[in-house]
Amino acid sequence: MTFEKIQGIIVEELGKDAEEVQLTTNIQEELDADSLDLFQIINEIEDAFDVKIESEENIQTVADLVNFVDQQLAEK
């Protein structure tokens, strides 16, 4: 469920097809997202899941985002 929601946010923000956004997809390299795109995606994810993502440094792939959000939700 987390993946589908995050996938939807990335598809909407970057104008990509859902097939392009998989768990192993590198957001910046494979989806051509710049730091502003990543910032927007993170803001949308924070709002959608009511979590706080402190740093973008460790976020490379879609799976990194999903795992981070799942971890934050588990701690609530």
Buried (B, 14 or more C-beta within 10 A) or exposed (E): EBBEBBBBBBBEBBEBEEEEBEBEBEBBEBBEBEEEBBEBBBEBBBEBBEBEBEEBEEBBBBBBBBBBBBEBEEEE
